[in-house]
Structure formats: structure tokens, C-alpha cells
Amino acid sequence: MKIAIQVKHAEPVPADALTGLPARAAFDANFPELVKCAHKSNESLSLAVIDIDLFGQINQARGRDAGDAVLRQVGQALRAVVG
């Protein structure tokens, strides 16, 4: 399984500069097509929504650099698990 938004024969999607994960704009642009493709081919489609507990407090108490470090770590962990 790949952690990427992909549509068959599509161009690679832009990545978020901080996390290296696909950018939200790519999700917004591609999700309707992904749903349509999954439906047409009778395949399942999964979507994960992730909430980082206390992220706002980390950013506020330790600063933006600490918050950015948390986001980078989460991105690395997701890529390691999903591929």
C-alpha cells in the first residue's frame, strides 16, 4: 500500500514541504476521481483522518519549530507504516 494519492496514469502529486506527504490540495483535487475509479472497478477505498493530540498546546508552549518537528516525525512514521 502506498501513502500517496494516485489515479492511474496521473502525474505525481505535490508533497507538503514539511512532512513529505501528499499535499492537501492534491487530496482535494483527486478524491472525487479516486472514488469514481474505486466504484467503477469495484475496489475498496480507505481514508484515514489523523488528529495529533495536544498539537496546539505543543505549538503554543514550545514554539513553531517544536510543532514542525512533531509534524515531520508523524510524516516519517506514516511513511514507514504505509509505504
Backbone hydrogen bonds in HBPLUS format (Angstrom, degrees):
<---DONOR---> <-ACCEPTOR-->    atom                        ^
c    i                          cat <-CA-CA->   ^        H-A-AA   ^      H-
h    n   atom  resd res      DA  || num        DHA   H-A  angle D-A-AA Bond
n    s   type  num  typ     dist DA aas  dist angle  dist       angle   num
A0010-ALA N   A0007-VAL O   2.86 MM   3  5.28 139.4  2.02 153.7 147.4     1
A0023-ALA N   A0014-PRO O   2.88 MM   9  5.85 170.0  1.89 151.9 148.8     2
A0016-ASP N   A0021-LEU O   2.68 MM   5  5.51 166.3  1.70 172.1 170.9     3
A0020-GLY N   A0016-ASP O   2.82 MM   4  5.07 148.1  1.93 141.3 150.1     4
A0026-ALA N   A0023-ALA O   2.98 MM   3  5.40 132.6  2.21 107.6 119.6     5
A0027-PHE N   A0023-ALA O   3.39 MM   4  6.89 149.4  2.49 144.0 152.1     6
A0027-PHE N   A0024-ARG O   3.00 MM   3  5.03 115.5  2.43  96.6 112.4     7
A0028-ASP N   A0024-ARG O   2.89 MM   4  6.25 167.3  1.90 161.1 163.4     8
A0029-ALA N   A0025-ALA O   2.94 MM   4  6.07 153.6  2.01 143.0 150.0     9
A0030-ASN N   A0026-ALA O   2.89 MM   4  5.91 149.8  1.99 145.6 153.5    10
A0031-PHE N   A0027-PHE O   2.85 MM   4  5.48 155.0  1.91 158.3 158.2    11
A0034-LEU N   A0030-ASN O   2.95 MM   4  6.19 154.6  2.01 156.5 164.8    12
A0035-VAL N   A0031-PHE O   2.96 MM   4  6.20 161.7  1.99 161.9 165.3    13
A0036-LYS N   A0032-PRO O   3.05 MM   4  6.26 160.6  2.09 144.2 149.7    14
A0037-CYS N   A0033-GLU O   2.85 MM   4  6.06 162.4  1.89 151.9 156.2    15
A0038-ALA N   A0034-LEU O   2.91 MM   4  6.06 163.2  1.94 149.8 154.6    16
A0039-HIS N   A0035-VAL O   2.92 MM   4  6.08 160.2  1.96 149.9 155.6    17
A0040-LYS N   A0036-LYS O   2.90 MM   4  6.09 164.4  1.93 151.0 155.4    18
A0041-SER N   A0037-CYS O   2.99 MM   4  6.12 158.3  2.04 149.5 154.7    19
A0043-GLU N   A0038-ALA O   2.87 MM   5  4.82 155.0  1.93 143.9 147.7    20
A0042-ASN N   A0039-HIS O   3.19 MM   3  4.98 156.3  2.25  98.7 105.6    21
A0055-PHE N   A0052-ILE O   3.17 MM   3  5.55 150.2  2.26 139.4 133.7    22
A0058-ILE N   A0054-LEU O   2.97 MM   4  6.28 154.4  2.04 154.2 161.9    23
A0059-ASN N   A0055-PHE O   2.93 MM   4  6.20 168.8  1.94 159.3 161.2    24
A0060-GLN N   A0056-GLY O   2.93 MM   4  6.08 155.8  1.99 142.4 149.6    25
A0061-ALA N   A0057-GLN O   2.78 MM   4  5.81 169.3  1.80 152.4 155.6    26
A0062-ARG N   A0058-ILE O   2.84 MM   4  5.57 160.1  1.88 147.1 153.6    27
A0063-GLY N   A0059-ASN O   2.93 MM   4  4.79 130.3  2.19 118.8 127.3    28
A0067-GLY N   A0063-GLY O   3.16 MM   4  6.52 157.4  2.21 147.4 154.2    29
A0068-ASP N   A0064-ARG O   2.77 MM   4  6.01 158.0  1.82 155.2 161.1    30
A0069-ALA N   A0065-ASP O   2.98 MM   4  6.20 148.3  2.08 139.8 148.4    31
A0070-VAL N   A0066-ALA O   3.03 MM   4  6.36 151.5  2.11 146.7 153.8    32
A0071-LEU N   A0067-GLY O   3.03 MM   4  6.37 159.7  2.07 149.9 155.0    33
A0072-ARG N   A0068-ASP O   2.93 MM   4  6.21 156.7  1.98 149.8 156.0    34
A0073-GLN N   A0069-ALA O   2.98 MM   4  6.21 158.4  2.03 147.2 153.0    35
A0074-VAL N   A0070-VAL O   2.92 MM   4  6.18 158.3  1.96 153.7 159.7    36
A0075-GLY N   A0071-LEU O   2.92 MM   4  6.11 159.2  1.96 147.4 153.3    37
A0076-GLN N   A0072-ARG O   2.92 MM   4  6.20 156.9  1.98 149.2 155.2    38
A0077-ALA N   A0073-GLN O   2.92 MM   4  6.12 159.5  1.96 148.3 154.1    39
A0078-LEU N   A0074-VAL O   2.91 MM   4  6.12 160.6  1.94 153.2 158.1    40
A0079-ARG N   A0075-GLY O   3.01 MM   4  6.20 165.5  2.03 150.0 154.1    41
A0080-ALA N   A0076-GLN O   2.96 MM   4  6.12 151.4  2.04 146.0 154.0    42
A0081-VAL N   A0077-ALA O   3.04 MM   4  6.24 148.7  2.14 146.3 154.0    43
A0082-VAL N   A0078-LEU O   2.85 MM   4  5.87 173.2  1.85 160.5 162.9    44
A0083-GLY N   A0079-ARG O   2.87 MM   4  4.96 139.8  2.03 120.4 133.0    45
